Amino acid sequence: MPNLALTVGEPAGIGPEILVSAWLQRRKHAVPAFYALADPSLLVARAKRLNLDVPIVETSAEQAISRFADALPVVPLENNLTDAPGQPARENAAGVIEAITRAVQDTMSGNADGIVTCPIAKKPLYDAGFTFPGHTEFLGHLAQEITGKPATQVMMMAGPDLRTVPVTVHQSLATVPATLTREAIEETARVVTRDLVQRFGIERPRLAVAGLNPHAGEGGALGEEDARIIAPAVAALRAEGIDVVGPLPADTMFHADARRKYDAALCMYHDQALIPVKALAFDETVNVTLGLPFIRTSPDHGTAFDIAGKGIARPDSLIAALKLARQLADNAARNPA
């Protein structure tokens, strides 16, 4: 059984240290086998900085799983990465991009069952000429290069008690009403439904769709988008056979009794989706990218430059991301598209 490809992320952030910490806790927390795509010298330096005893073995993706029990398997990058916590540099961009690219190649070729990505920092990548809005869009680009088919990437935040999906993601709140469309809601719901079946193993997923405005528009008194855009999208999805309700007032969607009635909540903007799931379980929530032809998960936090190299970063969300990636890969093998 192939294992998981774990990219090191931004070397000036906490990625290198939560990576080695996850391996150190492999037995305590039943961490599934993975190999790191990284500069081995970076991991050695960060472990030494934090007084962590981590045996590291350089290996290939094909041989990594046989080494995981006794040493942290690392598939070396061609580009070097420097250990300078809290000091991102454009010189590291080539290695960061290489790790992501090779993880996709490994997964698409069958040498890995899925990808888990440590957080990246966009500015040093932009400074080095990176042209994609973010991590997810780059993964979609790589997938299309290999398959020749475009992929609709959908961001899901998956916690122990709640899964949320923002229909609009990284944009200002002021622009959401003008850019929210019926088509986007419908396509997002279709991707979520398909992946909940194939990868999460839920036979008939139930979706709840949040309204955009307070009280889902209050019959138009508090905004007309709910009736004009969201309600017709929900009706069309229901006509397709998808089990979906909405638009629902967002302020009553996330209490315990409400959460039992659906498997995922579609939200209209970034914070509407991320605040409730992170408030419930910040250290256990995982960022999952749906719609790609491979499994991809990530911790729900960022690079945390302010605590990098101080030995206080917790690997909990990364461990959760590894476990979920393993679960999704196993489910996908049992439920092929």
C-alpha positions as a printed NumPy array, in Angstrom:
array([[  0.   ,   0.   ,   0.   ],
       [  1.522,   3.349,  -1.006],
       [  1.706,   5.968,   1.692],
       [  0.996,   9.683,   1.816],
       [  3.157,  12.423,   0.302],
       [  3.684,  15.262,   2.801],
       [  5.031,  18.545,   1.452],
       [  7.157,  20.629,   3.812],
       [  5.467,  23.953,   3.008],
       [  7.059,  27.311,   3.846],
       [ 10.422,  26.529,   5.498],
       [ 10.383,  29.722,   7.596],
       [  7.067,  28.688,   9.147],
       [  6.068,  25.871,  11.447],
       [  5.748,  23.292,   8.65 ],
       [  9.152,  21.627,   9.203],
       [  8.641,  21.26 ,  12.955],
       [  5.059,  19.96 ,  12.893],
       [  6.207,  17.532,  10.199],
       [  8.925,  16.017,  12.368],
       [  6.659,  16.171,  15.435],
       [  3.962,  14.224,  13.59 ],
       [  6.484,  11.47 ,  12.874],
       [  7.628,  11.44 ,  16.508],
       [  4.001,  10.938,  17.579],
       [  3.32 ,   8.221,  15.004],
       [  2.792,   5.477,  17.574],
       [  1.028,   7.536,  20.237],
       [ -1.553,   8.849,  17.766],
       [ -1.56 ,   6.05 ,  15.165],
       [ -0.292,   8.401,  12.456],
       [ -0.567,   6.768,   9.019],
       [  2.634,   6.241,   7.04 ],
       [  3.924,   9.214,   5.085],
       [  7.09 ,  10.48 ,   3.478],
       [  8.264,  14.063,   3.394],
       [  9.101,  15.952,   0.238],
       [ 11.702,  18.306,   1.671],
       [ 15.328,  19.318,   1.902],
       [ 16.693,  16.811,   4.46 ],
       [ 19.155,  19.393,   5.797],
       [ 16.254,  21.708,   6.675],
       [ 14.557,  19.017,   8.733],
       [ 17.817,  18.062,  10.431],
       [ 18.493,  21.707,  11.313],
       [ 14.978,  22.362,  12.631],
       [ 14.977,  19.182,  14.719],
       [ 18.36 ,  20.128,  16.179],
       [ 17.136,  23.671,  16.91 ],
       [ 14.237,  22.192,  18.901],
       [ 16.278,  19.413,  20.551],
       [ 14.2  ,  16.718,  18.867],
       [ 15.746,  13.312,  18.271],
       [ 14.537,  12.468,  14.769],
       [ 16.4  ,   9.892,  12.665],
       [ 16.02 ,  10.878,   9.019],
       [ 16.556,   8.563,   6.063],
       [ 16.706,   9.684,   2.447],
       [ 14.663,   7.404,   0.248],
       [ 12.437,   7.192,  -2.817],
       [  8.659,   7.412,  -2.815],
       [  8.474,   3.736,  -3.744],
       [ 10.64 ,   2.609,  -0.8  ],
       [  9.509,   5.124,   1.823],
       [  6.795,   3.036,   3.454],
       [  9.273,   0.34 ,   4.467],
       [ 11.356,   2.92 ,   6.369],
       [  8.592,   4.8  ,   8.197],
       [  8.55 ,   2.719,  11.381],
       [ 12.173,   3.434,  12.298],
       [ 13.054,   6.735,  10.628],
       [ 11.407,   9.74 ,   9.023],
       [ 11.549,   8.98 ,   5.296],
       [ 12.479,  12.011,   3.196],
       [ 12.473,  12.192,  -0.582],
       [ 15.069,  14.912,  -1.207],
       [ 14.302,  17.954,  -3.307],
       [ 16.647,  19.233,  -5.966],
       [ 16.311,  22.758,  -4.55 ],
       [ 17.719,  23.698,  -1.159],
       [ 15.63 ,  25.153,   1.663],
       [ 17.119,  27.245,   4.463],
       [ 16.24 ,  27.01 ,   8.146],
       [ 15.461,  30.593,   9.168],
       [ 12.303,  30.547,  11.318],
       [ 10.14 ,  33.622,  10.894],
       [ 12.181,  34.947,   7.968],
       [ 10.528,  33.97 ,   4.665],
       [ 12.742,  34.396,   1.603],
       [ 12.064,  34.227,  -2.114],
       [ 15.119,  31.962,  -2.472],
       [ 13.073,  29.142,  -0.956],
       [ 10.255,  29.453,  -3.492],
       [ 11.703,  26.963,  -5.978],
       [ 11.884,  24.233,  -3.357],
       [  8.388,  24.935,  -2.039],
       [  6.959,  24.724,  -5.566],
       [  9.016,  21.639,  -6.38 ],
       [  7.66 ,  19.779,  -3.346],
       [  4.051,  20.447,  -4.378],
       [  4.707,  19.54 ,  -8.008],
       [  6.403,  16.272,  -7.159],
       [  3.694,  15.323,  -4.669],
       [  1.077,  15.655,  -7.406],
       [  3.228,  13.634,  -9.802],
       [  3.742,  10.91 ,  -7.196],
       [  0.035,  10.69 ,  -6.47 ],
       [ -1.081,  10.716, -10.082],
       [  1.461,   8.007, -10.925],
       [  0.323,   5.785,  -8.039],
       [  3.426,   6.18 ,  -5.872],
       [  1.335,   7.91 ,  -3.189],
       [ -2.305,   7.582,  -2.168],
       [ -2.774,  11.262,  -1.469],
       [ -1.163,  14.582,  -0.663],
       [ -0.975,  16.373,   2.668],
       [  0.428,  19.887,   2.452],
       [  2.019,  21.96 ,   5.179],
       [  1.114,  25.665,   4.958],
       [  2.804,  27.92 ,   2.419],
       [  3.369,  31.679,   2.419],
       [  2.225,  33.382,  -0.76 ],
       [  4.365,  36.538,  -0.696],
       [  7.795,  34.9  ,  -1.143],
       [  6.291,  32.812,  -3.935],
       [  4.844,  35.903,  -5.603],
       [  8.201,  37.653,  -5.215],
       [  9.782,  34.754,  -7.107],
       [  7.255,  34.953,  -9.963],
       [  4.549,  32.513,  -8.818],
       [  1.393,  33.492, -10.711],
       [ -1.335,  31.452,  -9.029],
       [ -3.671,  32.933,  -6.411],
       [ -2.816,  30.196,  -3.938],
       [ -2.012,  26.607,  -3.106],
       [ -5.295,  25.126,  -4.303],
       [ -5.319,  26.847,  -7.68 ],
       [ -1.786,  25.595,  -8.326],
       [ -2.857,  22.041,  -7.489],
       [ -5.737,  22.382,  -9.93 ],
       [ -3.336,  23.621, -12.605],
       [ -1.012,  20.658, -12.049],
       [ -3.923,  18.231, -12.212],
       [ -5.083,  19.724, -15.509],
       [ -1.559,  19.531, -16.938],
       [ -1.487,  15.793, -16.237],
       [ -5.078,  14.845, -17.108],
       [ -5.899,  17.439, -19.741],
       [ -9.17 ,  18.124, -17.914],
       [-10.089,  21.162, -15.822],
       [-11.072,  20.519, -12.208],
       [-13.457,  22.517, -10.052],
       [-11.627,  22.92 ,  -6.757],
       [-13.837,  23.178,  -3.697],
       [-12.56 ,  24.026,  -0.229],
       [-14.015,  22.046,   2.663],
       [-13.218,  22.514,   6.339],
       [-13.772,  19.151,   7.993],
       [-13.914,  18.854,  11.771],
       [-15.082,  16.05 ,  14.054],
       [-18.599,  17.504,  14.328],
       [-19.01 ,  19.797,  11.333],
       [-18.06 ,  20.082,   7.654],
       [-18.417,  23.464,   5.964],
       [-17.824,  24.648,   2.41 ],
       [-17.556,  28.303,   1.348],
       [-18.995,  28.964,  -2.115],
       [-16.994,  32.182,  -2.42 ],
       [-13.588,  31.981,  -0.792],
       [-10.755,  34.507,  -0.648],
       [-12.464,  37.756,  -1.557],
       [-13.665,  40.768,   0.337],
       [-17.071,  40.626,   1.938],
       [-18.104,  43.686,  -0.053],
       [-17.696,  41.796,  -3.347],
       [-19.611,  38.655,  -2.354],
       [-23.181,  39.733,  -3.289],
       [-22.103,  40.737,  -6.778],
       [-20.08 ,  37.597,  -7.479],
       [-22.311,  34.963,  -5.861],
       [-24.144,  33.074,  -8.6  ],
       [-26.669,  30.301,  -8.84 ],
       [-24.263,  28.376, -11.072],
       [-21.483,  28.524,  -8.476],
       [-23.767,  27.226,  -5.742],
       [-25.005,  24.37 ,  -7.916],
       [-21.546,  23.312,  -9.116],
       [-20.147,  23.464,  -5.592],
       [-22.996,  21.315,  -4.289],
       [-22.466,  18.725,  -7.018],
       [-18.747,  18.43 ,  -6.262],
       [-19.407,  18.177,  -2.519],
       [-22.079,  15.521,  -3.017],
       [-19.888,  13.425,  -5.3  ],
       [-16.894,  13.514,  -2.97 ],
       [-18.978,  12.859,   0.135],
       [-20.137,   9.665,  -1.558],
       [-16.859,   8.531,  -3.086],
       [-14.299,   9.723,  -0.551],
       [-16.213,  10.112,   2.707],
       [-18.292,   6.971,   2.169],
       [-21.65 ,   8.683,   2.822],
       [-24.241,   6.881,   0.703],
       [-26.767,   9.715,   0.463],
       [-25.257,  13.017,   1.608],
       [-27.458,  15.686,   3.133],
       [-26.555,  19.29 ,   2.384],
       [-27.683,  22.417,   4.194],
       [-27.314,  25.727,   2.343],
       [-26.872,  28.914,   4.334],
       [-28.503,  32.159,   3.388],
       [-26.367,  35.164,   2.557],
       [-28.261,  37.779,   4.547],
       [-29.495,  37.793,   8.157],
       [-32.529,  35.534,   8.576],
       [-31.92 ,  34.313,   4.99 ],
       [-33.182,  37.644,   3.724],
       [-36.367,  37.861,   5.838],
       [-38.551,  37.562,   2.732],
       [-36.575,  40.236,   0.927],
       [-36.671,  42.781,   3.74 ],
       [-32.971,  42.164,   4.528],
       [-31.693,  41.462,   1.04 ],
       [-32.942,  39.852,  -2.146],
       [-30.04 ,  37.506,  -2.961],
       [-31.467,  34.63 ,  -0.923],
       [-34.694,  34.519,  -2.931],
       [-33.173,  35.49 ,  -6.279],
       [-30.002,  33.356,  -6.294],
       [-29.833,  30.811,  -3.493],
       [-33.414,  29.477,  -3.409],
       [-33.506,  28.715,  -7.174],
       [-30.141,  26.93 ,  -6.907],
       [-31.46 ,  24.774,  -4.065],
       [-34.611,  23.97 ,  -6.065],
       [-32.549,  22.951,  -9.103],
       [-30.296,  20.713,  -7.009],
       [-33.283,  19.086,  -5.37 ],
       [-34.726,  18.408,  -8.828],
       [-31.484,  16.591,  -9.673],
       [-32.018,  14.265,  -6.73 ],
       [-29.597,  15.882,  -4.276],
       [-30.799,  15.936,  -0.659],
       [-30.476,  19.649,   0.068],
       [-32.321,  22.273,   2.096],
       [-32.044,  26.043,   2.215],
       [-31.464,  28.879,   2.246],
       [-31.323,  28.634,   6.029],
       [-30.589,  31.436,   8.52 ],
       [-26.882,  31.028,   9.247],
       [-27.237,  31.998,  12.9  ],
       [-29.262,  28.848,  13.657],
       [-27.43 ,  26.331,  11.464],
       [-24.501,  25.356,  13.638],
       [-25.84 ,  24.375,  17.058],
       [-25.687,  20.678,  17.968],
       [-29.265,  19.732,  17.063],
       [-29.051,  21.504,  13.698],
       [-25.751,  19.825,  12.786],
       [-27.295,  16.367,  13.151],
       [-29.569,  17.088,  10.184],
       [-26.865,  17.463,   7.511],
       [-23.487,  16.081,   6.441],
       [-22.069,  19.336,   5.087],
       [-23.059,  22.999,   5.177],
       [-22.631,  25.167,   2.092],
       [-21.891,  28.723,   3.152],
       [-21.903,  31.828,   1.034],
       [-18.605,  33.394,   2.108],
       [-15.315,  32.571,   3.781],
       [-15.917,  33.493,   7.43 ],
       [-19.466,  32.167,   7.449],
       [-17.927,  28.727,   6.792],
       [-14.684,  28.899,   8.745],
       [-15.712,  30.56 ,  12.002],
       [-18.102,  27.845,  13.241],
       [-15.907,  24.876,  12.325],
       [-12.767,  26.406,  13.826],
       [-14.614,  27.553,  16.924],
       [-15.799,  23.997,  17.524],
       [-12.478,  22.223,  16.959],
       [ -9.572,  24.407,  15.9  ],
       [ -6.829,  21.839,  16.528],
       [ -8.695,  18.967,  14.887],
       [-10.123,  20.652,  11.801],
       [ -8.691,  19.798,   8.392],
       [ -8.712,  21.727,   5.135],
       [ -9.778,  19.319,   2.361],
       [ -9.734,  20.171,  -1.335],
       [-12.609,  18.475,  -3.14 ],
       [-12.979,  18.161,  -6.902],
       [ -9.369,  17.22 ,  -7.663],
       [ -8.438,  13.844,  -9.208],
       [ -6.392,  13.069,  -6.088],
       [ -6.746,  13.351,  -2.316],
       [ -5.456,  16.571,  -0.767],
       [ -5.692,  17.642,   2.849],
       [ -3.918,  20.3  ,   4.892],
       [ -3.886,  21.691,   8.449],
       [ -6.468,  24.405,   9.052],
       [ -3.835,  26.96 ,  10.129],
       [ -1.174,  29.03 ,   8.428],
       [  2.595,  29.331,   8.593],
       [  2.598,  30.905,  12.092],
       [  5.852,  32.821,  11.585],
       [  5.542,  34.313,  15.079],
       [  6.045,  30.947,  16.793],
       [  8.21 ,  29.164,  14.213],
       [ 11.343,  27.633,  15.682],
       [ 10.212,  28.1  ,  19.29 ],
       [  9.092,  24.529,  19.904],
       [  5.509,  25.414,  20.815],
       [  3.734,  24.611,  17.547],
       [  1.361,  21.68 ,  17.925],
       [  1.066,  19.04 ,  15.186],
       [ -2.571,  18.183,  16.033],
       [ -4.161,  19.566,  12.869],
       [ -1.439,  18.043,  10.685],
       [ -1.97 ,  14.65 ,  12.331],
       [ -5.712,  15.043,  11.738],
       [ -4.983,  15.917,   8.098],
       [ -2.837,  12.79 ,   7.681],
       [ -5.489,  10.578,   9.249],
       [ -8.26 ,  12.056,   7.126],
       [ -6.202,  11.718,   3.938],
       [ -5.672,   8.047,   4.732],
       [ -9.392,   7.576,   5.388],
       [-10.39 ,   9.373,   2.185],
       [ -7.918,   7.373,   0.104],
       [ -9.185,   4.092,   1.534],
       [-12.802,   5.084,   0.911],
       [-12.019,   6.181,  -2.651],
       [-10.397,   2.793,  -3.348],
       [-13.605,   1.098,  -2.213],
       [-15.877,   3.527,  -4.078],
       [-14.292,   4.233,  -7.477],
       [-15.917,   6.941,  -9.552]])
